[in-house]
Amino acid sequence: MAMQDRAIRTRRKILEAAAAVFGERGYQAATIADILSTAGVTKGALYFHFASKEQLAQGVLRAQEGQDPVPTRTCKAQELVDMVMVYVHRLQTDSMVRAGVWLALNQQAADLDRSGPFLTWSETLTEMLEAAREQGELLPHVKPAETARVIVGAFAGVQAMSQTLSDYADLGERIAELLRHILPNVVISSVLASVTLDGDRGTKVSAEIAAEADGQHLETVGG
């Protein structure tokens, strides 16, 4: 177990170094030597986890996907909002997630497959919208996959604007504004009236997730 924990820490250290180097020099100009120097690990340790610079970049991109599930809600529209707003919180608090977003939007990394995060989020939101439709929460014209793509694309633009203008300080409110514009065209009004769309929703739900995880840990230790 100790060896496994050490390997996990080393992998994270390498990914953090790769994220920092990609952010400073750009994906194309970054080298394995740069990443080794920043991480302070041996070449063998790096290649044990990642066979190439491209694999390192994909690891940074996938950091966006490591989100704990939000609590299940009776209202699936609220659950969708919570998913989006928890991601907002992660962007504000997790440097690896920010690095993954930057890399995904980096037009200079043309030879890197950056489609993963966009496709994953589109699929995840499509599934949630389909669940909402099954519960009768959506307007009749809504096509879940189409709406999911619109939300993902709009989120990408709004977060880029927030990063430029406030270094994500206002991201919660900006994304809440986005959802307040989109959801009335997606969710029936009687359902939408019960949905919480506060700018700090992500922080509150993240605290709920953490408290639930702590409770499960205590049960495991006590059991």
N, C-alpha and C positions, 0 to 999 in steps of 0.2 A: 504493500500500500504506500509506503514511504517513497519507493522508487517511482510509482505511478504519479504521486503528487508532484515529485520533483520534475518529472517529464512534462506534466501539464504546465507547471510554472515556467519551465524553459521554453516551451512552445509559445506561451503567452508573451514572454520576454522577447522572443524573436519576432513575433508578429507586431508588437509595439514598436520595435526598432524599425521594422520594414515600413510601418505606417509613418513613422517620423521621417524616414529617409525619402519615401515617396512624396510626402508633403513638402519637404524642403527642396528636393532636386527634380521632382517629377518622375513618373514611372520609367520613361525611356532612358533618362540620364542616370538613374539609380543603378548601382552595381551591388553584387553580392558582397564584395569587399567592404563597401560602405555600410551595409547592413550588419556584417560581422563586427565591424569596428564599433558601431553604435550599440549592438546587443551585448558585446563583451563575451561571446561564446566561441567555441571552436568551430571550425568548418565541419567537422564530423557531427557535432551536435545539431548544426543547422540542417545538414543534408539528411540526418536521421528523420527529421520532421518534414522537410520540404526539398524536393528534387530540383527546383528551379526558381528563378525570379517570378515566373508566371504563377507557380503554385503559391508562392508567398503572397502575391497580389490577390489571388483568389481567396486565400485565407483571410486577408484583410476585408475583402468584399463580403465574405460570409459572416463577419462579426456582426453585421446588421441583422442577421437572422436569428441570433441567439437570444430571443426574447421569451421570457417565461409567459405561459398562457395567462391571459387576464381572467378574473373570476367570471364564471358563467352567469349571464344575466337572463332574466325572463324575457326582456326586450332585446332582441338581437340588434336593433339599431343602436341601442346604448352600448352593447358589447363591441360593435364595430367602432364607435366613437372612442371607447376606452382603449382598444388596440392601437388606434392612431395616436391618441394622446400619450399613451405610455411610451410609444416610439419617440414622440417629441421629448419626453423627459430623458430618454436615453441619449438622444442627440445633445441635450444640454449638459449631461453629466458624464458621458463615457467617451473618452478620446478615441477609442478604437472604432466606435460607431461613426463618429464624425469623420475619421480617416477613411472609412469604407464608403461613406457618402461622397466625399471629395473625389475618391478614386473612380467611383461609378459615373460621376459627372465630368471627369477629366477628358475633354475632347482630344487631348494630345496623346492619350494612351490608345490610339486607334487600333493597334495590333493586339490589344488585350480584350478578351470577351468580358464585357461589363454588363451583360444582360441579366445575370443571375438575380440580383436584388429586385430589379424591376419585375421580372417574371414571377418571382416568389411572392412578392407583395400583391401583385395583380391576382394571382391564384388564391391567396389567402383571403383577400377582400371579396373576391367573387364567391367563395364558399360561404362567407358570412352573409353576403347579400342574398344568396340563394336560400339560406336558412331563414332570413327575415321575410323573404317572399313566401315561403311555405307557411309562415305564421300570419300572413295577411298584412304585413307591415309596409309593403311597398306599393307605390302607385302602379296602375296597370301597365303603363308604357315602359316601365323600367326593364332594361336588359342588364343583369348583374355583371357580366364580363365587361360590357361597355362602360358601365358606371365605375367599375373598379379601375379600369385603365385611366379614366378621367381623374379620379381621385389621386392615383399614384403620380400621374404626370403633373397635376396641379401642385401636389405636395412638394415635388422636386423643385419646382420654380419658387414657391413661397419660402421653402427652407433656404434656398440659395440667396434670396433677397434678405431674409432675416440674418443670415450669417454675415452678409456684407454690411448691413446697416447697424446691427447691434450685437454681433457675435453670439447670436441665438438667444439673447436676453429676452426678446419679445416673441419668441417662436410660439409659445403656448397660445397667446392671444391671436397671433396672425393665423395659426392653423384653425383656431376656433372660429375666426371670421370666415375662413375658407369653407368650413363645414356648414356654417350658418347660411352661406350662399348656395351650397350644393344640395344639402339635404331636403329643403322644401320641395325640390323637384324630384326627389327620390322616395321620401317617406311620407305616408299619409299623415295629415295634420294632427289627427287625434293621438297618434303614436308619438310624433315629433314633439308635441307639447310636454311629454313626460321625460324627454331626453335631456340630460345635463350636458351643457356645452361650454363650461367654464374654461378659461385659459389655463387654470392650474389643475385641471382634471387629471392630467398625466401624473403629476406629483402625488395626488391623493390616491390614485389607483395603484401606483408603484408602491406606496407605503402599505396598502392593503395586501398586495402580493407578498411583500417582504414579511409582514406579520403572519400571514398564512404559512409561509415557508418556515419561519421560526417555530411556529406551533407544531408543524409536522416533524421538525427536527427534535423538539422536546419530547414528542410522543415516541419517536424512535428510540431516543436515549432512555426514556423512562420505561419503555416497553421491554 
